[in-house]
C-alpha cells in the first residue's frame, strides 16, 4: 500500500505540474495575443508613447511598451521574452539578433539618431557660453553621472566624449553609472550627481525656468548614436505589429521623432 500511495503521489504531482505549466503557457499566450509587446530603449520611451497615442487614433488595438536599457532588453529577447518589435538605442544588438535568426529578414533599420547633452542643474550660467570641456574642468563636483556603457549606447557616447576631450582619466574617479539613460537623468535630477550626460530628448522633461546649464554635445565628439528597430519573429505575421512598425518609419512618425529631439535619416 505504501508503494501504491507513493506512486499515486508522484502521479498526482506530475499531473499538477503539467497542469500548472499548461496554465502558465495559456496565460502567456493569451497575454501575448491581447497586447502587442514592444521593447523600447529607455531614452525613447516618452517618444514611443507619443507615437502609440497617435497610432491608436486609427488603430485601437492595445500596444504595451516595455522599457529598459538596450542591453537588458536584448538579454530578455535572447531568453525568449515574447516581444513583437525591438526599438534599440544602438545598431549592434538588433544586428546580433538578426545574425541569430531572431529578426524578420530585412526589417532592421534606423528609426532615430540620438543626441547627447551635458546637464548641470545647479551650475550658474557663465557670462560667455561655456563649452563641455570648460564646464567639466572649471566646475567643482563630486559625481558625474553616465549611463552604463555595457548596457546603454548613450553611456558609450559619453565615455567616447570624455576620451575625445582627453578628460577621461582625470574624471574617471568621479563617474557614477545609471543602468540606463533614464536612471542617469534621475541621478542628476535628485542631486545624487551634480552633473551628467543625458539624452537630449529628455530635455522637455526638465522644468521650464529650472536653474542650471544644459549643453548639447557636438556630434564629432562621439560616434553617431544610430538607433535601429527590428521586427522580431513573433511579430512577423502580426498585422498590428507590422502597422505600428510602418507608422514608426512613416513621414508622420518621423515628424514626431524629430519633434522629440532626435535626428532622422
C-alpha positions in Angstrom: 0.0 0.0 0.0 2.9 2.4 0.8 4.3 1.9 -2.7 0.9 2.4 -4.3 0.4 5.6 -2.2 3.8 6.9 -3.2 3.2 6.1 -6.8 -0.1 7.9 -6.7 1.5 10.9 -5.1 4.1 11.0 -7.8 1.4 10.7 -10.5 -0.7 13.4 -8.9 2.3 15.7 -8.6 3.2 15.2 -12.2 -0.3 15.9 -13.3 -0.4 19.1 -11.1 2.9 20.3 -12.6 1.8 19.6 -16.1 -1.5 21.5 -15.4 0.4 24.4 -13.9 2.8 24.6 -16.9 -0.1 24.4 -19.3 -1.9 27.1 -17.4 1.1 29.4 -17.5 1.6 28.8 -21.2 -2.1 29.5 -21.9 -1.8 32.7 -19.7 1.3 33.9 -21.5 -0.2 33.1 -24.9 -3.4 35.0 -24.0 -1.4 37.9 -22.8 0.7 38.0 -25.9 -2.4 37.8 -28.1 -4.1 40.6 -26.3 -1.1 43.0 -26.4 1.5 43.9 -28.9 4.7 44.0 -26.9 7.3 46.5 -27.9 10.7 46.5 -26.3 11.8 50.2 -26.1 15.1 51.6 -25.1 14.6 53.9 -22.1 15.7 57.1 -23.9 12.9 56.6 -26.4 10.1 55.6 -24.1 8.4 59.1 -24.0 8.6 59.4 -27.8 7.3 55.9 -28.2 4.3 56.8 -26.0 3.6 59.8 -28.3 3.8 57.5 -31.3 1.5 55.0 -29.8 -1.0 57.7 -28.9 -1.1 59.0 -32.4 -1.2 55.5 -33.9 -4.1 54.5 -31.8 -6.2 57.3 -33.2 -6.9 55.0 -36.1 -5.8 51.6 -34.7 -7.4 50.8 -31.3 -5.6 47.5 -30.7 -3.6 47.7 -27.4 0.1 48.1 -27.6 2.2 47.6 -24.5 5.6 49.4 -24.2 8.2 47.7 -22.1 11.3 49.9 -21.4 14.8 49.2 -20.2 18.4 49.5 -21.2 19.1 48.3 -24.7 21.4 45.6 -23.2 18.9 44.2 -20.8 16.1 44.1 -23.4 18.4 42.3 -25.7 19.1 39.7 -23.0 15.4 39.3 -22.4 14.8 38.7 -26.1 17.6 36.1 -26.2 15.9 34.4 -23.2 12.6 34.2 -25.1 10.6 37.2 -23.9 7.5 37.5 -26.1 8.3 40.8 -27.8 7.0 41.7 -31.3 9.2 44.7 -32.0 12.5 45.9 -30.6 13.4 49.6 -30.6 17.0 49.7 -29.5 19.3 52.6 -28.8 22.1 51.2 -31.0 22.7 49.2 -34.1 24.8 46.4 -32.7 22.2 44.5 -30.8 19.5 44.4 -33.5 22.3 43.2 -35.8 23.2 40.4 -33.4 19.6 39.3 -33.2 19.4 39.3 -37.0 22.6 37.1 -37.1 21.0 34.7 -34.7 17.8 34.4 -36.8 15.6 36.1 -34.3 14.7 39.1 -36.5 12.5 39.2 -39.6 14.8 39.4 -42.6 15.0 42.9 -44.0 13.2 44.6 -41.1 16.2 46.1 -39.3 16.5 49.8 -40.0 17.4 53.1 -38.3 14.5 54.9 -36.8 16.3 57.7 -34.9 19.7 59.3 -34.3 20.1 60.3 -30.7 21.8 63.4 -29.3 23.8 63.6 -26.1 23.7 66.5 -23.7 25.6 67.5 -20.5 23.3 68.8 -17.7 24.4 70.7 -14.6 21.2 71.8 -12.9 22.9 73.7 -10.0 25.6 75.5 -12.0 25.2 79.2 -12.6 25.3 80.1 -16.3 28.6 81.9 -17.2 28.6 85.3 -19.0 30.0 83.6 -22.0 28.5 80.4 -23.4 30.6 77.6 -21.7 31.8 74.6 -23.6 31.6 70.9 -22.5 35.4 71.0 -21.8 35.3 74.2 -19.8 32.3 73.2 -17.7 33.9 69.8 -16.8 37.2 71.4 -16.0 36.0 74.5 -14.1 33.2 73.1 -12.1 33.6 71.7 -8.6 31.7 68.4 -8.4 31.9 65.1 -6.7 29.9 62.9 -9.1 29.4 62.9 -12.9 26.5 60.6 -14.0 26.9 58.4 -17.0 24.8 55.6 -18.3 26.4 52.2 -18.0 28.3 51.8 -21.3 28.0 48.0 -21.1 24.2 48.3 -21.3 23.4 51.7 -22.8 24.7 53.2 -26.0 24.3 56.8 -24.6 26.9 55.7 -22.0 29.2 54.6 -24.7 28.9 58.0 -26.4 29.5 59.8 -23.0 32.7 57.8 -22.4 33.8 58.5 -26.0 33.2 62.2 -25.5 35.4 62.3 -22.3 38.2 60.4 -24.1 38.0 62.7 -27.2 38.3 65.7 -24.9 41.2 63.9 -23.1 39.3 64.2 -19.8 38.5 60.5 -19.1 41.5 59.7 -16.9 41.0 62.9 -14.9 37.3 62.4 -14.3 37.0 58.6 -14.1 37.1 58.7 -10.2 34.1 60.9 -10.3 31.9 58.8 -12.5 28.7 57.2 -11.2 26.7 54.9 -13.5 22.9 54.6 -14.1 21.7 51.3 -15.5 20.1 53.2 -18.4 19.9 56.8 -19.6 16.6 57.3 -17.6 18.3 56.4 -14.3 21.3 58.6 -15.3 18.8 61.5 -15.7 17.4 60.7 -12.3 20.8 60.7 -10.6 21.3 64.3 -11.7 17.7 65.4 -11.0 17.8 64.1 -7.5 21.1 65.6 -6.7 23.0 62.3 -6.3 25.3 63.6 -9.1 26.0 67.3 -9.6 26.0 66.9 -13.4 25.6 64.1 -16.0 25.4 63.2 -19.6 21.8 62.7 -20.6 19.7 62.2 -23.7 18.9 65.5 -25.4 15.4 64.0 -25.9 14.9 64.2 -22.2 15.2 68.0 -22.2 11.4 68.5 -22.4 11.2 66.8 -19.0 13.4 69.5 -17.5 11.1 72.0 -16.0 10.9 75.5 -17.5 12.8 78.0 -15.6 14.9 75.4 -13.9 18.3 76.8 -13.0 21.5 75.4 -14.4 23.3 74.7 -17.7 22.4 72.3 -20.4 24.8 71.8 -23.3 24.3 69.7 -26.3 27.4 67.5 -27.1 28.7 68.1 -30.6 28.4 65.1 -32.8 32.1 64.9 -33.7 33.0 64.1 -30.1 31.5 60.6 -30.3 30.3 58.1 -32.8 26.7 58.6 -34.0 24.0 57.2 -31.8 22.1 55.4 -34.5 19.1 53.6 -33.1 17.7 50.7 -35.0 14.4 48.9 -34.9 13.8 45.3 -35.8 10.7 43.2 -36.2 11.1 40.1 -34.1 9.9 36.7 -35.3 6.8 36.8 -33.0 5.7 39.9 -34.9 6.3 38.5 -38.4 2.7 37.7 -39.1 1.1 40.1 -36.7 -0.7 42.8 -38.7 -0.9 45.3 -35.8 2.8 45.0 -35.0 3.6 45.4 -38.7 1.4 48.5 -39.0 3.0 50.1 -35.9 6.4 49.4 -37.3 5.4 51.0 -40.6 4.0 54.0 -38.7 7.3 54.4 -36.8 9.1 54.9 -40.1 6.3 56.8 -41.9 6.6 60.6 -42.6 4.1 61.2 -39.7 6.1 59.0 -37.3 9.4 60.7 -38.4 7.9 64.1 -37.7 7.0 63.0 -34.1 10.5 61.6 -33.6 12.2 64.7 -34.9 10.0 66.9 -32.7 11.1 64.9 -29.7 14.7 66.0 -30.3 16.1 63.3 -32.5 17.6 63.3 -36.0 16.2 61.1 -38.7 17.7 59.9 -42.0 
